């Protein structure tokens, strides 16, 4: 697809308030960053400016100038960050290859809707390159932040919300286009769907006890631990994973300098992430990356 068409599609999505970012041409993978957090050297200009690894979600934007600068250079695909866009996208897949006889995602969702004595609300709809369907809904204004799911609702149904993205209409993947099937405003996510997708309540949290000396050094480290934990628990939606990474780097520096153990740093960060509602897999990956980055810049605490 020519750059001009992709640019126009990206701008149209941004006009709706949807945050977009470049995908590799004709591919589902983000074009930027071109490295994982574990491999971040800080040489990428955006990572260097931010002072930390900057993934695709914080790079997503509605800024038309930034969008033009990107899509005028190459025919990037269009990624749409669901969390910042306040969207929940229900991904209805179809059997791959020549598979027949199994349920489609649409079949599964229709059965769920019927079980709740309702139908499937009309909403912004995209047909995917493989013939599946993306249903776009507005994220609920109250209640917990919804995350990505895979199979939670049943066979062939995934969802994308906070921490997830979809390939947006106007893009192609392996030469197959993503096309708008119903161009209307996203409907509110039905309450019955929101209830099924709500994350399980957190188990009771026992305070993490970190054994520190009672002198000035211990007081300094204790204040640092509390400050970084608060950074994570008070971060707004869309910034929690980034805040966890910053906190992990800071505590990783102290651990590398001998002020506390890495196990204690990890325990504090895991508890803060759980209180912030971050998923276990995402939390483990981010903490590992942040502690590793911090270990390269040890910070000693003066006695």
C-alpha positions in Angstrom: 0.0 0.0 0.0 1.4 3.5 -0.9 2.7 5.6 2.0 0.0 8.2 1.3 -2.8 5.8 1.9 -1.3 4.4 5.1 -0.6 7.9 6.3 -4.2 8.9 5.7 -5.4 5.8 7.6 -3.1 6.5 10.5 -4.2 10.1 10.7 -7.9 9.1 10.6 -7.4 6.7 13.5 -5.6 9.4 15.5 -8.5 11.8 14.8 -10.7 9.4 16.7 -8.4 9.7 19.7 -6.7 6.3 19.0 -3.0 6.1 19.7 -1.1 4.7 16.8 2.5 3.6 16.2 4.4 2.1 13.2 4.5 -1.6 12.5 7.1 -3.2 10.2 5.8 -2.9 6.6 3.3 -5.7 5.8 3.9 -7.3 9.3 2.4 -7.4 12.8 5.6 -6.6 14.7 6.3 -3.1 16.0 8.9 -1.2 13.9 10.2 0.7 17.0 11.9 -0.1 19.2 13.9 -2.6 17.2 15.2 -4.2 20.4 13.9 -5.8 23.6 14.1 -4.2 27.0 16.8 -6.7 28.1 19.0 -5.6 25.2 18.5 -1.9 25.5 21.8 0.0 25.4 20.3 3.5 25.5 21.6 4.2 22.0 18.1 4.5 20.5 17.4 8.3 20.6 14.0 7.8 22.2 15.4 5.5 24.9 18.2 7.9 25.5 15.9 10.9 25.8 13.6 9.1 28.2 16.4 7.7 30.3 15.1 4.2 30.0 13.9 1.6 27.5 10.8 3.0 25.7 8.5 0.3 24.3 5.8 0.6 21.6 3.0 1.6 24.0 4.5 4.9 25.3 5.6 5.7 21.7 2.0 5.4 20.5 0.6 8.9 19.7 -2.3 11.0 18.3 0.1 13.8 17.3 -0.4 14.4 13.5 3.1 15.9 13.1 4.8 12.8 14.6 2.5 10.5 12.5 3.4 12.4 9.3 7.1 12.2 10.1 6.9 8.4 10.5 4.6 7.4 7.6 6.2 9.7 5.1 9.4 7.8 5.4 8.2 4.2 4.8 5.0 2.3 4.2 4.7 1.2 7.9 1.7 -0.8 9.0 -0.5 0.8 11.7 -0.5 -0.5 15.2 -3.2 0.7 17.6 -2.4 0.8 21.3 -5.6 -0.2 23.0 -4.8 1.0 26.6 -4.0 4.6 25.8 -6.9 4.6 23.3 -9.4 3.4 26.0 -10.4 0.5 23.8 -11.2 -3.2 24.4 -10.9 -5.1 21.1 -12.5 -8.5 20.9 -10.6 -10.7 18.4 -12.8 -13.3 16.8 -10.5 -15.8 15.0 -11.3 -18.5 12.4 -9.8 -22.0 12.1 -6.4 -21.8 10.4 -5.6 -23.5 7.1 -8.2 -25.9 5.9 -9.5 -26.8 9.4 -13.3 -27.3 9.4 -15.9 -28.3 11.9 -14.6 -26.3 14.9 -16.2 -23.2 16.3 -15.3 -19.8 15.0 -14.7 -16.9 17.4 -18.0 -15.4 16.3 -19.8 -18.7 17.2 -18.3 -18.6 20.7 -19.2 -15.0 21.3 -22.8 -15.5 19.9 -23.3 -18.4 22.3 -22.0 -16.3 25.2 -24.3 -13.5 24.3 -27.3 -15.8 24.1 -26.4 -17.3 27.5 -26.7 -13.7 28.8 -30.0 -13.2 27.1 -28.6 -10.6 24.7 -27.1 -10.2 21.3 -23.8 -8.8 19.9 -24.0 -5.0 19.9 -23.2 -3.2 16.6 -19.8 -1.5 17.0 -16.8 -0.4 14.9 -15.7 -3.6 13.2 -12.6 -4.6 11.2 -12.2 -7.8 9.1 -8.6 -9.1 9.6 -6.2 -10.3 7.0 -7.1 -14.0 7.8 -10.8 -13.4 7.7 -11.4 -13.0 11.4 -13.1 -10.1 13.0 -12.0 -7.3 15.4 -14.9 -5.7 17.4 -13.9 -2.4 19.0 -15.6 -1.4 22.3 -15.0 1.5 24.6 -13.3 0.5 27.8 -15.5 0.9 30.9 -15.1 4.2 32.7 -15.1 2.5 36.1 -14.0 -0.7 37.5 -10.6 -2.4 37.1 -8.3 -1.8 34.1 -8.9 -4.7 31.7 -5.9 -6.6 30.3 -5.2 -8.8 27.4 -6.8 -12.3 27.4 -6.3 -15.4 25.3 -9.1 -18.0 25.4 -10.7 -16.6 28.6 -14.0 -16.2 26.8 -13.8 -19.4 25.0 -12.3 -21.0 21.8 -11.0 -18.7 19.1 -11.7 -15.5 21.1 -8.9 -13.2 22.5 -9.1 -9.7 23.7 -6.7 -6.7 23.7 -6.9 -3.9 26.2 -4.3 -2.4 28.5 -0.8 -3.6 27.4 -2.1 -4.8 24.1 -2.4 -3.6 20.5 -4.1 -4.6 17.3 -3.2 -4.2 13.6 -5.4 -1.3 12.5 -7.5 -1.0 9.4 -5.6 0.3 6.4 -2.7 -2.1 7.1 -1.7 -5.3 5.4 0.0 -8.4 6.9 1.6 -10.9 4.5 -0.2 -9.1 1.7 -3.6 -9.5 3.3 -5.5 -6.3 4.1 -7.3 -5.3 7.3 -10.5 -3.6 6.2 -13.3 -1.7 8.0 -16.5 -3.7 7.9 -18.7 -1.3 9.9 -17.5 2.3 10.3 -19.3 3.6 13.4 -18.3 4.8 16.8 -17.2 2.0 19.2 -20.0 0.9 21.5 -19.6 0.7 25.2 -18.2 -2.7 26.3 -21.3 -4.7 27.4 -21.5 -5.1 31.1 -21.7 -8.9 30.9 -18.5 -8.9 28.8 -16.7 -6.6 31.2 -17.6 -8.9 34.1 -16.2 -11.9 32.3 -13.0 -10.1 31.5 -12.4 -8.5 34.9 -9.2 -9.7 36.5 -9.4 -11.9 39.5 -9.2 -10.1 42.8 -5.8 -10.0 44.3 -5.0 -12.4 47.1 -4.3 -10.9 50.5 -1.0 -9.2 50.4 1.5 -9.7 53.3 3.8 -6.7 53.7 7.3 -7.4 52.4 9.8 -7.2 55.3 13.2 -5.9 54.3 15.9 -6.3 57.0 17.9 -3.1 57.0 20.3 -1.5 59.5 18.8 1.1 61.8 21.4 3.7 61.0 21.3 6.6 58.5 22.1 4.2 55.6 19.2 2.0 56.5 16.9 5.0 56.7 18.0 6.2 53.3 17.4 2.8 51.7 14.0 2.4 53.4 13.0 5.8 52.0 14.2 4.8 48.5 12.2 1.6 48.7 9.0 3.4 49.8 9.5 6.0 47.1 9.9 3.5 44.3 7.0 1.4 45.5 4.8 4.5 45.6 5.9 5.4 42.1 4.4 2.1 40.8 1.2 2.1 42.9 0.2 5.7 42.1 1.1 5.6 38.3 -1.8 6.4 36.0 -3.3 3.9 33.5 -0.9 3.4 30.6 2.2 4.4 32.7 2.2 1.6 35.3 4.6 -0.8 33.4 6.9 2.1 32.5 6.9 3.2 36.2 7.7 -0.3 37.3 10.7 -0.4 35.0 12.0 2.9 36.4 11.6 1.7 39.9 13.3 -1.6 39.1 16.3 0.3 37.6 16.6 2.4 40.8 16.4 -0.5 43.2 18.6 -2.6 40.9 21.3 0.1 41.3 21.0 0.0 45.1 21.2 -3.8 45.0 24.2 -3.8 42.8 25.8 -1.4 45.2 25.2 -3.7 48.1 22.5 -1.6 49.9 19.9 -4.4 49.7 19.6 -7.8 48.2 18.2 -8.4 44.7 15.6 -10.8 46.2 14.3 -8.0 48.5 14.2 -5.5 45.6 12.3 -8.0 43.5 9.8 -8.8 46.3 9.1 -5.1 46.9 8.5 -4.5 43.2 6.3 -7.6 42.8 4.1 -6.5 45.6 3.8 -2.9 44.3 3.0 -4.3 40.8 0.3 -6.5 42.1 -1.3 -3.6 44.0 -1.2 -1.6 40.7 -3.0 -4.4 38.9 -0.2 -5.4 36.6 -0.2 -9.0 35.2 2.2 -11.6 36.5 4.0 -12.3 33.2 4.3 -8.6 32.4 5.6 -7.9 35.9 8.2 -10.6 35.9 9.6 -9.5 32.5 9.7 -5.8 33.4 11.3 -6.3 36.8 14.0 -8.6 35.3 14.8 -6.0 32.7 14.9 -3.1 35.1 17.1 -4.9 37.7 19.5 -6.0 35.0 19.8 -2.4 33.7 20.3 -1.0 37.1 23.0 -3.6 37.9 25.2 -2.0 35.3 25.2 1.3 37.2 25.7 0.4 40.9 24.8 3.0 43.5 26.6 3.1 46.8 25.0 4.6 49.9 27.2 6.8 52.0 27.5 5.6 55.6 
